Amino acid sequence: MRARLVRIGNSRGVRIPKPLLDEAGLTDEVEIHLHDGVLTISAVREPRVGWAAAFAEMAAEGDDALLDEPEATEFDQDEWRW
């Protein structure tokens, strides 16, 4: 898809069609990266968003147990000090 750069004060902008915005999940704030002459625009994502709620739901359903029994390592046996 081709687009024209439009003047925005002393800067330039690109109009992105709504279907592309929706599909990419772009909202009011984006991250822009430049690498080897290529601009990449991506949605801002906060790391670990929703993890607390997911863990709370797992605990409520009893699905937060360890899959394997804890096993002592060499560090635990030789180096760990209380």
mmCIF file of the N, C-alpha and C atoms, coordinates in Angstrom:
data_MODEL
# 
_entry.id   MODEL 
# 
loop_
_atom_site.group_PDB 
_atom_site.id 
_atom_site.type_symbol 
_atom_site.label_atom_id 
_atom_site.label_alt_id 
_atom_site.label_comp_id 
_atom_site.label_asym_id 
_atom_site.label_entity_id 
_atom_site.label_seq_id 
_atom_site.pdbx_PDB_ins_code 
_atom_site.Cartn_x 
_atom_site.Cartn_y 
_atom_site.Cartn_z 
_atom_site.occupancy 
_atom_site.B_iso_or_equiv 
_atom_site.pdbx_formal_charge 
_atom_site.auth_seq_id 
_atom_site.auth_comp_id 
_atom_site.auth_asym_id 
_atom_site.auth_atom_id 
_atom_site.pdbx_PDB_model_num 
ATOM 1   N N  . MET A 1 1  ? 0.841  -1.162  0.000  1.00 0.00 ? 1  MET A N  1 
ATOM 2   C CA . MET A 1 1  ? 0.000  0.000   0.000  1.00 0.00 ? 1  MET A CA 1 
ATOM 3   C C  . MET A 1 1  ? 0.892  1.232   0.000  1.00 0.00 ? 1  MET A C  1 
ATOM 4   N N  . ARG A 1 2  ? 0.541  2.213   -0.801 1.00 0.00 ? 2  ARG A N  1 
ATOM 5   C CA . ARG A 1 2  ? 1.268  3.474   -0.834 1.00 0.00 ? 2  ARG A CA 1 
ATOM 6   C C  . ARG A 1 2  ? 0.466  4.543   -0.118 1.00 0.00 ? 2  ARG A C  1 
ATOM 7   N N  . ALA A 1 3  ? 1.182  5.485   0.465  1.00 0.00 ? 3  ALA A N  1 
ATOM 8   C CA . ALA A 1 3  ? 0.543  6.613   1.133  1.00 0.00 ? 3  ALA A CA 1 
ATOM 9   C C  . ALA A 1 3  ? 1.420  7.834   0.923  1.00 0.00 ? 3  ALA A C  1 
ATOM 10  N N  . ARG A 1 4  ? 0.835  8.992   1.072  1.00 0.00 ? 4  ARG A N  1 
ATOM 11  C CA . ARG A 1 4  ? 1.590  10.241  0.954  1.00 0.00 ? 4  ARG A CA 1 
ATOM 12  C C  . ARG A 1 4  ? 1.885  10.797  2.341  1.00 0.00 ? 4  ARG A C  1 
ATOM 13  N N  . LEU A 1 5  ? 3.045  11.419  2.448  1.00 0.00 ? 5  LEU A N  1 
ATOM 14  C CA . LEU A 1 5  ? 3.371  12.147  3.668  1.00 0.00 ? 5  LEU A CA 1 
ATOM 15  C C  . LEU A 1 5  ? 2.621  13.470  3.650  1.00 0.00 ? 5  LEU A C  1 
ATOM 16  N N  . VAL A 1 6  ? 2.025  13.837  4.780  1.00 0.00 ? 6  VAL A N  1 
ATOM 17  C CA . VAL A 1 6  ? 1.295  15.102  4.883  1.00 0.00 ? 6  VAL A CA 1 
ATOM 18  C C  . VAL A 1 6  ? 2.005  15.994  5.885  1.00 0.00 ? 6  VAL A C  1 
ATOM 19  N N  . ARG A 1 7  ? 1.925  17.281  5.660  1.00 0.00 ? 7  ARG A N  1 
ATOM 20  C CA . ARG A 1 7  ? 2.557  18.246  6.569  1.00 0.00 ? 7  ARG A CA 1 
ATOM 21  C C  . ARG A 1 7  ? 1.746  18.361  7.854  1.00 0.00 ? 7  ARG A C  1 
ATOM 22  N N  . ILE A 1 8  ? 2.485  18.338  8.967  1.00 0.00 ? 8  ILE A N  1 
ATOM 23  C CA . ILE A 1 8  ? 1.906  18.578  10.288 1.00 0.00 ? 8  ILE A CA 1 
ATOM 24  C C  . ILE A 1 8  ? 2.872  19.532  10.978 1.00 0.00 ? 8  ILE A C  1 
ATOM 25  N N  . GLY A 1 9  ? 2.640  20.830  10.816 1.00 0.00 ? 9  GLY A N  1 
ATOM 26  C CA . GLY A 1 9  ? 3.594  21.820  11.325 1.00 0.00 ? 9  GLY A CA 1 
ATOM 27  C C  . GLY A 1 9  ? 4.905  21.668  10.587 1.00 0.00 ? 9  GLY A C  1 
ATOM 28  N N  . ASN A 1 10 ? 6.014  21.546  11.345 1.00 0.00 ? 10 ASN A N  1 
ATOM 29  C CA . ASN A 1 10 ? 7.326  21.339  10.741 1.00 0.00 ? 10 ASN A CA 1 
ATOM 30  C C  . ASN A 1 10 ? 7.621  19.863  10.507 1.00 0.00 ? 10 ASN A C  1 
ATOM 31  N N  . SER A 1 11 ? 6.687  19.000  10.871 1.00 0.00 ? 11 SER A N  1 
ATOM 32  C CA . SER A 1 11 ? 6.883  17.557  10.734 1.00 0.00 ? 11 SER A CA 1 
ATOM 33  C C  . SER A 1 11 ? 6.076  17.019  9.558  1.00 0.00 ? 11 SER A C  1 
ATOM 34  N N  . ARG A 1 12 ? 6.137  15.724  9.381  1.00 0.00 ? 12 ARG A N  1 
ATOM 35  C CA . ARG A 1 12 ? 5.334  15.032  8.376  1.00 0.00 ? 12 ARG A CA 1 
ATOM 36  C C  . ARG A 1 12 ? 4.638  13.868  9.048  1.00 0.00 ? 12 ARG A C  1 
ATOM 37  N N  . GLY A 1 13 ? 3.514  13.469  8.490  1.00 0.00 ? 13 GLY A N  1 
ATOM 38  C CA . GLY A 1 13 ? 2.768  12.342  9.043  1.00 0.00 ? 13 GLY A CA 1 
ATOM 39  C C  . GLY A 1 13 ? 2.249  11.458  7.932  1.00 0.00 ? 13 GLY A C  1 
ATOM 40  N N  . VAL A 1 14 ? 1.795  10.292  8.316  1.00 0.00 ? 14 VAL A N  1 
ATOM 41  C CA . VAL A 1 14 ? 1.216  9.336   7.378  1.00 0.00 ? 14 VAL A CA 1 
ATOM 42  C C  . VAL A 1 14 ? -0.183 9.018   7.887  1.00 0.00 ? 14 VAL A C  1 
ATOM 43  N N  . ARG A 1 15 ? -1.156 9.066   6.998  1.00 0.00 ? 15 ARG A N  1 
ATOM 44  C CA . ARG A 1 15 ? -2.511 8.662   7.365  1.00 0.00 ? 15 ARG A CA 1 
ATOM 45  C C  . ARG A 1 15 ? -2.606 7.152   7.195  1.00 0.00 ? 15 ARG A C  1 
ATOM 46  N N  . ILE A 1 16 ? -2.998 6.496   8.271  1.00 0.00 ? 16 ILE A N  1 
ATOM 47  C CA . ILE A 1 16 ? -3.110 5.037   8.250  1.00 0.00 ? 16 ILE A CA 1 
ATOM 48  C C  . ILE A 1 16 ? -4.598 4.691   8.241  1.00 0.00 ? 16 ILE A C  1 
ATOM 49  N N  . PRO A 1 17 ? -5.042 3.918   7.263  1.00 0.00 ? 17 PRO A N  1 
ATOM 50  C CA . PRO A 1 17 ? -6.460 3.562   7.191  1.00 0.00 ? 17 PRO A CA 1 
ATOM 51  C C  . PRO A 1 17 ? -6.937 2.810   8.441  1.00 0.00 ? 17 PRO A C  1 
ATOM 52  N N  . LYS A 1 18 ? -8.170 3.064   8.849  1.00 0.00 ? 18 LYS A N  1 
ATOM 53  C CA . LYS A 1 18 ? -8.734 2.470   10.054 1.00 0.00 ? 18 LYS A CA 1 
ATOM 54  C C  . LYS A 1 18 ? -8.639 0.945   10.078 1.00 0.00 ? 18 LYS A C  1 
ATOM 55  N N  . PRO A 1 19 ? -8.935 0.238   8.983  1.00 0.00 ? 19 PRO A N  1 
ATOM 56  C CA . PRO A 1 19 ? -8.809 -1.232  9.052  1.00 0.00 ? 19 PRO A CA 1 
ATOM 57  C C  . PRO A 1 19 ? -7.396 -1.698  9.429  1.00 0.00 ? 19 PRO A C  1 
ATOM 58  N N  . LEU A 1 20 ? -6.375 -0.986  8.946  1.00 0.00 ? 20 LEU A N  1 
ATOM 59  C CA . LEU A 1 20 ? -5.003 -1.351  9.318  1.00 0.00 ? 20 LEU A CA 1 
ATOM 60  C C  . LEU A 1 20 ? -4.735 -1.045  10.786 1.00 0.00 ? 20 LEU A C  1 
ATOM 61  N N  . LEU A 1 21 ? -5.247 0.089   11.261 1.00 0.00 ? 21 LEU A N  1 
ATOM 62  C CA . LEU A 1 21 ? -5.085 0.444   12.677 1.00 0.00 ? 21 LEU A CA 1 
ATOM 63  C C  . LEU A 1 21 ? -5.713 -0.629  13.563 1.00 0.00 ? 21 LEU A C  1 
ATOM 64  N N  . ASP A 1 22 ? -6.931 -1.032  13.200 1.00 0.00 ? 22 ASP A N  1 
ATOM 65  C CA . ASP A 1 22 ? -7.640 -2.043  13.988 1.00 0.00 ? 22 ASP A CA 1 
ATOM 66  C C  . ASP A 1 22 ? -6.901 -3.371  13.977 1.00 0.00 ? 22 ASP A C  1 
ATOM 67  N N  . GLU A 1 23 ? -6.469 -3.800  12.805 1.00 0.00 ? 23 GLU A N  1 
ATOM 68  C CA . GLU A 1 23 ? -5.798 -5.096  12.690 1.00 0.00 ? 23 GLU A CA 1 
ATOM 69  C C  . GLU A 1 23 ? -4.472 -5.118  13.444 1.00 0.00 ? 23 GLU A C  1 
ATOM 70  N N  . ALA A 1 24 ? -3.762 -3.981  13.432 1.00 0.00 ? 24 ALA A N  1 
ATOM 71  C CA . ALA A 1 24 ? -2.467 -3.903  14.119 1.00 0.00 ? 24 ALA A CA 1 
ATOM 72  C C  . ALA A 1 24 ? -2.620 -3.620  15.609 1.00 0.00 ? 24 ALA A C  1 
ATOM 73  N N  . GLY A 1 25 ? -3.825 -3.262  16.050 1.00 0.00 ? 25 GLY A N  1 
ATOM 74  C CA . GLY A 1 25 ? -4.036 -2.943  17.460 1.00 0.00 ? 25 GLY A CA 1 
ATOM 75  C C  . GLY A 1 25 ? -3.426 -1.622  17.863 1.00 0.00 ? 25 GLY A C  1 
ATOM 76  N N  . LEU A 1 26 ? -3.299 -0.694  16.908 1.00 0.00 ? 26 LEU A N  1 
ATOM 77  C CA . LEU A 1 26 ? -2.708 0.611   17.203 1.00 0.00 ? 26 LEU A CA 1 
ATOM 78  C C  . LEU A 1 26 ? -3.767 1.532   17.796 1.00 0.00 ? 26 LEU A C  1 
ATOM 79  N N  . THR A 1 27 ? -3.388 2.242   18.850 1.00 0.00 ? 27 THR A N  1 
ATOM 80  C CA . THR A 1 27 ? -4.289 3.198   19.495 1.00 0.00 ? 27 THR A CA 1 
ATOM 81  C C  . THR A 1 27 ? -3.629 4.569   19.460 1.00 0.00 ? 27 THR A C  1 
ATOM 82  N N  . ASP A 1 28 ? -3.798 5.354   20.507 1.00 0.00 ? 28 ASP A N  1 
ATOM 83  C CA . ASP A 1 28 ? -3.262 6.715   20.516 1.00 0.00 ? 28 ASP A CA 1 
ATOM 84  C C  . ASP A 1 28 ? -1.748 6.782   20.689 1.00 0.00 ? 28 ASP A C  1 
ATOM 85  N N  . GLU A 1 29 ? -1.162 5.766   21.284 1.00 0.00 ? 29 GLU A N  1 
ATOM 86  C CA . GLU A 1 29 ? 0.279  5.779   21.524 1.00 0.00 ? 29 GLU A CA 1 
ATOM 87  C C  . GLU A 1 29 ? 0.909  4.566   20.844 1.00 0.00 ? 29 GLU A C  1 
ATOM 88  N N  . VAL A 1 30 ? 2.001  4.799   20.121 1.00 0.00 ? 30 VAL A N  1 
ATOM 89  C CA . VAL A 1 30 ? 2.687  3.729   19.397 1.00 0.00 ? 30 VAL A CA 1 
ATOM 90  C C  . VAL A 1 30 ? 4.185  3.809   19.660 1.00 0.00 ? 30 VAL A C  1 
ATOM 91  N N  . GLU A 1 31 ? 4.872  2.747   19.347 1.00 0.00 ? 31 GLU A N  1 
ATOM 92  C CA . GLU A 1 31 ? 6.335  2.744   19.387 1.00 0.00 ? 31 GLU A CA 1 
ATOM 93  C C  . GLU A 1 31 ? 6.833  2.786   17.955 1.00 0.00 ? 31 GLU A C  1 
ATOM 94  N N  . ILE A 1 32 ? 7.827  3.641   17.700 1.00 0.00 ? 32 ILE A N  1 
ATOM 95  C CA . ILE A 1 32 ? 8.402  3.776   16.363 1.00 0.00 ? 32 ILE A CA 1 
ATOM 96  C C  . ILE A 1 32 ? 9.882  3.444   16.447 1.00 0.00 ? 32 ILE A C  1 
ATOM 97  N N  . HIS A 1 33 ? 10.312 2.549   15.586 1.00 0.00 ? 33 HIS A N  1 
ATOM 98  C CA . HIS A 1 33 ? 11.721 2.148   15.544 1.00 0.00 ? 33 HIS A CA 1 
ATOM 99  C C  . HIS A 1 33 ? 12.251 2.344   14.132 1.00 0.00 ? 33 HIS A C  1 
ATOM 100 N N  . LEU A 1 34 ? 13.521 2.693   14.022 1.00 0.00 ? 34 LEU A N  1 
ATOM 101 C CA . LEU A 1 34 ? 14.193 2.826   12.740 1.00 0.00 ? 34 LEU A CA 1 
ATOM 102 C C  . LEU A 1 34 ? 15.370 1.867   12.717 1.00 0.00 ? 34 LEU A C  1 
ATOM 103 N N  . HIS A 1 35 ? 15.409 1.020   11.683 1.00 0.00 ? 35 HIS A N  1 
ATOM 104 C CA . HIS A 1 35 ? 16.517 0.074   11.545 1.00 0.00 ? 35 HIS A CA 1 
ATOM 105 C C  . HIS A 1 35 ? 16.805 -0.102  10.056 1.00 0.00 ? 35 HIS A C  1 
ATOM 106 N N  . ASP A 1 36 ? 18.017 0.217   9.665  1.00 0.00 ? 36 ASP A N  1 
ATOM 107 C CA . ASP A 1 36 ? 18.440 0.086   8.265  1.00 0.00 ? 36 ASP A CA 1 
ATOM 108 C C  . ASP A 1 36 ? 17.494 0.798   7.302  1.00 0.00 ? 36 ASP A C  1 
ATOM 109 N N  . GLY A 1 37 ? 17.076 2.005   7.683  1.00 0.00 ? 37 GLY A N  1 
ATOM 110 C CA . GLY A 1 37 ? 16.222 2.805   6.806  1.00 0.00 ? 37 GLY A CA 1 
ATOM 111 C C  . GLY A 1 37 ? 14.766 2.380   6.771  1.00 0.00 ? 37 GLY A C  1 
ATOM 112 N N  . VAL A 1 38 ? 14.367 1.476   7.664  1.00 0.00 ? 38 VAL A N  1 
ATOM 113 C CA . VAL A 1 38 ? 12.982 1.005   7.705  1.00 0.00 ? 38 VAL A CA 1 
ATOM 114 C C  . VAL A 1 38 ? 12.341 1.460   9.011  1.00 0.00 ? 38 VAL A C  1 
ATOM 115 N N  . LEU A 1 39 ? 11.222 2.177   8.901  1.00 0.00 ? 39 LEU A N  1 
ATOM 116 C CA . LEU A 1 39 ? 10.452 2.575   10.074 1.00 0.00 ? 39 LEU A CA 1 
ATOM 117 C C  . LEU A 1 39 ? 9.467  1.471   10.408 1.00 0.00 ? 39 LEU A C  1 
ATOM 118 N N  . THR A 1 40 ? 9.405  1.128   11.678 1.00 0.00 ? 40 THR A N  1 
ATOM 119 C CA . THR A 1 40 ? 8.439  0.140   12.145 1.00 0.00 ? 40 THR A CA 1 
ATOM 120 C C  . THR A 1 40 ? 7.580  0.798   13.200 1.00 0.00 ? 40 THR A C  1 
ATOM 121 N N  . ILE A 1 41 ? 6.276  0.719   13.032 1.00 0.00 ? 41 ILE A N  1 
ATOM 122 C CA . ILE A 1 41 ? 5.327  1.267   14.000 1.00 0.00 ? 41 ILE A CA 1 
ATOM 123 C C  . ILE A 1 41 ? 4.616  0.094   14.646 1.00 0.00 ? 41 ILE A C  1 
ATOM 124 N N  . SER A 1 42 ? 4.638  0.028   15.965 1.00 0.00 ? 42 SER A N  1 
ATOM 125 C CA . SER A 1 42 ? 3.974  -1.076  16.655 1.00 0.00 ? 42 SER A CA 1 
ATOM 126 C C  . SER A 1 42 ? 3.192  -0.554  17.851 1.00 0.00 ? 42 SER A C  1 
ATOM 127 N N  . ALA A 1 43 ? 2.225  -1.352  18.279 1.00 0.00 ? 43 ALA A N  1 
ATOM 128 C CA . ALA A 1 43 ? 1.413  -0.987  19.432 1.00 0.00 ? 43 ALA A CA 1 
ATOM 129 C C  . ALA A 1 43 ? 2.279  -0.990  20.689 1.00 0.00 ? 43 ALA A C  1 
ATOM 130 N N  . VAL A 1 44 ? 1.985  -0.075  21.593 1.00 0.00 ? 44 VAL A N  1 
ATOM 131 C CA . VAL A 1 44 ? 2.676  -0.035  22.876 1.00 0.00 ? 44 VAL A CA 1 
ATOM 132 C C  . VAL A 1 44 ? 2.082  -1.145  23.733 1.00 0.00 ? 44 VAL A C  1 
ATOM 133 N N  . ARG A 1 45 ? 2.927  -2.004  24.209 1.00 0.00 ? 45 ARG A N  1 
ATOM 134 C CA . ARG A 1 45 ? 2.469  -3.099  25.056 1.00 0.00 ? 45 ARG A CA 1 
ATOM 135 C C  . ARG A 1 45 ? 3.227  -3.020  26.381 1.00 0.00 ? 45 ARG A C  1 
ATOM 136 N N  . GLU A 1 46 ? 2.477  -3.035  27.443 1.00 0.00 ? 46 GLU A N  1 
ATOM 137 C CA . GLU A 1 46 ? 3.097  -3.047  28.764 1.00 0.00 ? 46 GLU A CA 1 
ATOM 138 C C  . GLU A 1 46 ? 3.470  -4.491  29.088 1.00 0.00 ? 46 GLU A C  1 
ATOM 139 N N  . PRO A 1 47 ? 4.687  -4.716  29.554 1.00 0.00 ? 47 PRO A N  1 
ATOM 140 C CA . PRO A 1 47 ? 5.071  -6.086  29.880 1.00 0.00 ? 47 PRO A CA 1 
ATOM 141 C C  . PRO A 1 47 ? 4.217  -6.641  31.014 1.00 0.00 ? 47 PRO A C  1 
ATOM 142 N N  . ARG A 1 48 ? 3.810  -7.864  30.860 1.00 0.00 ? 48 ARG A N  1 
ATOM 143 C CA . ARG A 1 48 ? 3.084  -8.620  31.882 1.00 0.00 ? 48 ARG A CA 1 
ATOM 144 C C  . ARG A 1 48 ? 1.706  -8.056  32.214 1.00 0.00 ? 48 ARG A C  1 
ATOM 145 N N  . VAL A 1 49 ? 1.093  -7.322  31.284 1.00 0.00 ? 49 VAL A N  1 
ATOM 146 C CA . VAL A 1 49 ? -0.255 -6.809  31.513 1.00 0.00 ? 49 VAL A CA 1 
ATOM 147 C C  . VAL A 1 49 ? -1.199 -7.989  31.667 1.00 0.00 ? 49 VAL A C  1 
ATOM 148 N N  . GLY A 1 50 ? -1.998 -7.965  32.706 1.00 0.00 ? 50 GLY A N  1 
ATOM 149 C CA . GLY A 1 50 ? -2.987 -9.007  32.928 1.00 0.00 ? 50 GLY A CA 1 
ATOM 150 C C  . GLY A 1 50 ? -2.475 -10.227 33.680 1.00 0.00 ? 50 GLY A C  1 
ATOM 151 N N  . TRP A 1 51 ? -1.194 -10.270 33.970 1.00 0.00 ? 51 TRP A N  1 
ATOM 152 C CA . TRP A 1 51 ? -0.638 -11.433 34.651 1.00 0.00 ? 51 TRP A CA 1 
ATOM 153 C C  . TRP A 1 51 ? -1.241 -11.594 36.044 1.00 0.00 ? 51 TRP A C  1 
ATOM 154 N N  . ALA A 1 52 ? -1.377 -10.509 36.799 1.00 0.00 ? 52 ALA A N  1 
ATOM 155 C CA . ALA A 1 52 ? -1.891 -10.599 38.167 1.00 0.00 ? 52 ALA A CA 1 
ATOM 156 C C  . ALA A 1 52 ? -3.291 -11.201 38.168 1.00 0.00 ? 52 ALA A C  1 
ATOM 157 N N  . ALA A 1 53 ? -4.142 -10.748 37.260 1.00 0.00 ? 53 ALA A N  1 
ATOM 158 C CA . ALA A 1 53 ? -5.506 -11.277 37.175 1.00 0.00 ? 53 ALA A CA 1 
ATOM 159 C C  . ALA A 1 53 ? -5.488 -12.755 36.772 1.00 0.00 ? 53 ALA A C  1 
ATOM 160 N N  . ALA A 1 54 ? -4.612 -13.105 35.839 1.00 0.00 ? 54 ALA A N  1 
ATOM 161 C CA . ALA A 1 54 ? -4.516 -14.500 35.405 1.00 0.00 ? 54 ALA A CA 1 
ATOM 162 C C  . ALA A 1 54 ? -4.049 -15.395 36.548 1.00 0.00 ? 54 ALA A C  1 
ATOM 163 N N  . PHE A 1 55 ? -3.078 -14.932 37.333 1.00 0.00 ? 55 PHE A N  1 
ATOM 164 C CA . PHE A 1 55 ? -2.587 -15.723 38.462 1.00 0.00 ? 55 PHE A CA 1 
ATOM 165 C C  . PHE A 1 55 ? -3.661 -15.852 39.540 1.00 0.00 ? 55 PHE A C  1 
ATOM 166 N N  . ALA A 1 56 ? -4.408 -14.776 39.783 1.00 0.00 ? 56 ALA A N  1 
ATOM 167 C CA . ALA A 1 56 ? -5.488 -14.832 40.767 1.00 0.00 ? 56 ALA A CA 1 
ATOM 168 C C  . ALA A 1 56 ? -6.551 -15.836 40.330 1.00 0.00 ? 56 ALA A C  1 
ATOM 169 N N  . GLU A 1 57 ? -6.868 -15.862 39.057 1.00 0.00 ? 57 GLU A N  1 
ATOM 170 C CA . GLU A 1 57 ? -7.850 -16.817 38.535 1.00 0.00 ? 57 GLU A CA 1 
ATOM 171 C C  . GLU A 1 57 ? -7.327 -18.247 38.664 1.00 0.00 ? 57 GLU A C  1 
ATOM 172 N N  . MET A 1 58 ? -6.041 -18.447 38.379 1.00 0.00 ? 58 MET A N  1 
ATOM 173 C CA . MET A 1 58 ? -5.449 -19.778 38.532 1.00 0.00 ? 58 MET A CA 1 
ATOM 174 C C  . MET A 1 58 ? -5.532 -20.239 39.987 1.00 0.00 ? 58 MET A C  1 
ATOM 175 N N  . ALA A 1 59 ? -5.227 -19.339 40.926 1.00 0.00 ? 59 ALA A N  1 
ATOM 176 C CA . ALA A 1 59 ? -5.271 -19.689 42.343 1.00 0.00 ? 59 ALA A CA 1 
ATOM 177 C C  . ALA A 1 59 ? -6.699 -20.026 42.762 1.00 0.00 ? 59 ALA A C  1 
ATOM 178 N N  . ALA A 1 60 ? -7.663 -19.261 42.273 1.00 0.00 ? 60 ALA A N  1 
ATOM 179 C CA . ALA A 1 60 ? -9.066 -19.501 42.616 1.00 0.00 ? 60 ALA A CA 1 
ATOM 180 C C  . ALA A 1 60 ? -9.529 -20.861 42.105 1.00 0.00 ? 60 ALA A C  1 
ATOM 181 N N  . GLU A 1 61 ? -8.980 -21.306 40.984 1.00 0.00 ? 61 GLU A N  1 
ATOM 182 C CA . GLU A 1 61 ? -9.363 -22.589 40.400 1.00 0.00 ? 61 GLU A CA 1 
ATOM 183 C C  . GLU A 1 61 ? -8.472 -23.737 40.877 1.00 0.00 ? 61 GLU A C  1 
ATOM 184 N N  . GLY A 1 62 ? -7.509 -23.418 41.762 1.00 0.00 ? 62 GLY A N  1 
ATOM 185 C CA . GLY A 1 62 ? -6.602 -24.448 42.260 1.00 0.00 ? 62 GLY A CA 1 
ATOM 186 C C  . GLY A 1 62 ? -5.613 -24.926 41.219 1.00 0.00 ? 62 GLY A C  1 
ATOM 187 N N  . ASP A 1 63 ? -5.343 -24.092 40.239 1.00 0.00 ? 63 ASP A N  1 
ATOM 188 C CA . ASP A 1 63 ? -4.462 -24.473 39.147 1.00 0.00 ? 63 ASP A CA 1 
ATOM 189 C C  . ASP A 1 63 ? -3.102 -23.789 39.270 1.00 0.00 ? 63 ASP A C  1 
ATOM 190 N N  . ASP A 1 64 ? -2.673 -23.526 40.492 1.00 0.00 ? 64 ASP A N  1 
ATOM 191 C CA . ASP A 1 64 ? -1.407 -22.834 40.685 1.00 0.00 ? 64 ASP A CA 1 
ATOM 192 C C  . ASP A 1 64 ? -0.368 -23.698 41.398 1.00 0.00 ? 64 ASP A C  1 
ATOM 193 N N  . ALA A 1 65 ? -0.556 -25.004 41.397 1.00 0.00 ? 65 ALA A N  1 
ATOM 194 C CA . ALA A 1 65 ? 0.401  -25.909 42.044 1.00 0.00 ? 65 ALA A CA 1 
ATOM 195 C C  . ALA A 1 65 ? 1.584  -26.158 41.116 1.00 0.00 ? 65 ALA A C  1 
ATOM 196 N N  . LEU A 1 66 ? 2.713  -26.495 41.717 1.00 0.00 ? 66 LEU A N  1 
ATOM 197 C CA . LEU A 1 66 ? 3.889  -26.841 40.929 1.00 0.00 ? 66 LEU A CA 1 
ATOM 198 C C  . LEU A 1 66 ? 3.631  -28.125 40.155 1.00 0.00 ? 66 LEU A C  1 
ATOM 199 N N  . LEU A 1 67 ? 4.149  -28.201 38.942 1.00 0.00 ? 67 LEU A N  1 
ATOM 200 C CA . LEU A 1 67 ? 3.975  -29.402 38.133 1.00 0.00 ? 67 LEU A CA 1 
ATOM 201 C C  . LEU A 1 67 ? 4.916  -30.517 38.585 1.00 0.00 ? 67 LEU A C  1 
ATOM 202 N N  . ASP A 1 68 ? 6.097  -30.133 39.048 1.00 0.00 ? 68 ASP A N  1 
ATOM 203 C CA . ASP A 1 68 ? 7.087  -31.103 39.513 1.00 0.00 ? 68 ASP A CA 1 
ATOM 204 C C  . ASP A 1 68 ? 7.435  -30.789 40.959 1.00 0.00 ? 68 ASP A C  1 
ATOM 205 N N  . GLU A 1 69 ? 7.828  -31.814 41.681 1.00 0.00 ? 69 GLU A N  1 
ATOM 206 C CA . GLU A 1 69 ? 8.269  -31.622 43.057 1.00 0.00 ? 69 GLU A CA 1 
ATOM 207 C C  . GLU A 1 69 ? 9.577  -30.837 43.065 1.00 0.00 ? 69 GLU A C  1 
ATOM 208 N N  . PRO A 1 70 ? 9.763  -29.946 44.041 1.00 0.00 ? 70 PRO A N  1 
ATOM 209 C CA . PRO A 1 70 ? 11.040 -29.221 44.127 1.00 0.00 ? 70 PRO A CA 1 
ATOM 210 C C  . PRO A 1 70 ? 12.186 -30.209 44.338 1.00 0.00 ? 70 PRO A C  1 
ATOM 211 N N  . GLU A 1 71 ? 13.283 -29.927 43.708 1.00 0.00 ? 71 GLU A N  1 
ATOM 212 C CA . GLU A 1 71 ? 14.438 -30.813 43.793 1.00 0.00 ? 71 GLU A CA 1 
ATOM 213 C C  . GLU A 1 71 ? 15.660 -29.982 44.150 1.00 0.00 ? 71 GLU A C  1 
ATOM 214 N N  . ALA A 1 72 ? 16.391 -30.417 45.166 1.00 0.00 ? 72 ALA A N  1 
ATOM 215 C CA . ALA A 1 72 ? 17.583 -29.683 45.583 1.00 0.00 ? 72 ALA A CA 1 
ATOM 216 C C  . ALA A 1 72 ? 18.640 -29.740 44.491 1.00 0.00 ? 72 ALA A C  1 
ATOM 217 N N  . THR A 1 73 ? 19.318 -28.613 44.323 1.00 0.00 ? 73 THR A N  1 
ATOM 218 C CA . THR A 1 73 ? 20.393 -28.545 43.344 1.00 0.00 ? 73 THR A CA 1 
ATOM 219 C C  . THR A 1 73 ? 21.733 -28.537 44.067 1.00 0.00 ? 73 THR A C  1 
ATOM 220 N N  . GLU A 1 74 ? 22.794 -28.578 43.295 1.00 0.00 ? 74 GLU A N  1 
ATOM 221 C CA . GLU A 1 74 ? 24.135 -28.514 43.880 1.00 0.00 ? 74 GLU A CA 1 
ATOM 222 C C  . GLU A 1 74 ? 24.323 -27.201 44.638 1.00 0.00 ? 74 GLU A C  1 
ATOM 223 N N  . PHE A 1 75 ? 23.763 -26.129 44.124 1.00 0.00 ? 75 PHE A N  1 
ATOM 224 C CA . PHE A 1 75 ? 23.849 -24.838 44.810 1.00 0.00 ? 75 PHE A CA 1 
ATOM 225 C C  . PHE A 1 75 ? 23.181 -24.934 46.177 1.00 0.00 ? 75 PHE A C  1 
ATOM 226 N N  . ASP A 1 76 ? 21.993 -25.540 46.223 1.00 0.00 ? 76 ASP A N  1 
ATOM 227 C CA . ASP A 1 76 ? 21.280 -25.667 47.492 1.00 0.00 ? 76 ASP A CA 1 
ATOM 228 C C  . ASP A 1 76 ? 22.100 -26.460 48.504 1.00 0.00 ? 76 ASP A C  1 
ATOM 229 N N  . GLN A 1 77 ? 22.759 -27.499 48.058 1.00 0.00 ? 77 GLN A N  1 
ATOM 230 C CA . GLN A 1 77 ? 23.483 -28.385 48.956 1.00 0.00 ? 77 GLN A CA 1 
ATOM 231 C C  . GLN A 1 77 ? 24.837 -27.814 49.393 1.00 0.00 ? 77 GLN A C  1 
ATOM 232 N N  . ASP A 1 78 ? 25.539 -27.146 48.482 1.00 0.00 ? 78 ASP A N  1 
ATOM 233 C CA . ASP A 1 78 ? 26.914 -26.745 48.751 1.00 0.00 ? 78 ASP A CA 1 
ATOM 234 C C  . ASP A 1 78 ? 27.093 -25.270 49.086 1.00 0.00 ? 78 ASP A C  1 
ATOM 235 N N  . GLU A 1 79 ? 26.317 -24.411 48.491 1.00 0.00 ? 79 GLU A N  1 
ATOM 236 C CA . GLU A 1 79 ? 26.606 -22.979 48.594 1.00 0.00 ? 79 GLU A CA 1 
ATOM 237 C C  . GLU A 1 79 ? 25.601 -22.180 49.408 1.00 0.00 ? 79 GLU A C  1 
ATOM 238 N N  . TRP A 1 80 ? 24.389 -22.660 49.525 1.00 0.00 ? 80 TRP A N  1 
ATOM 239 C CA . TRP A 1 80 ? 23.367 -21.880 50.211 1.00 0.00 ? 80 TRP A CA 1 
ATOM 240 C C  . TRP A 1 80 ? 23.620 -21.842 51.708 1.00 0.00 ? 80 TRP A C  1 
ATOM 241 N N  . ARG A 1 81 ? 23.574 -20.645 52.269 1.00 0.00 ? 81 ARG A N  1 
ATOM 242 C CA . ARG A 1 81 ? 23.785 -20.475 53.718 1.00 0.00 ? 81 ARG A CA 1 
ATOM 243 C C  . ARG A 1 81 ? 22.614 -19.679 54.275 1.00 0.00 ? 81 ARG A C  1 
ATOM 244 N N  . TRP A 1 82 ? 22.144 -20.073 55.457 1.00 0.00 ? 82 TRP A N  1 
ATOM 245 C CA . TRP A 1 82 ? 21.065 -19.330 56.116 1.00 0.00 ? 82 TRP A CA 1 
ATOM 246 C C  . TRP A 1 82 ? 21.608 -18.140 56.766 1.00 0.00 ? 82 TRP A C  1 
# 
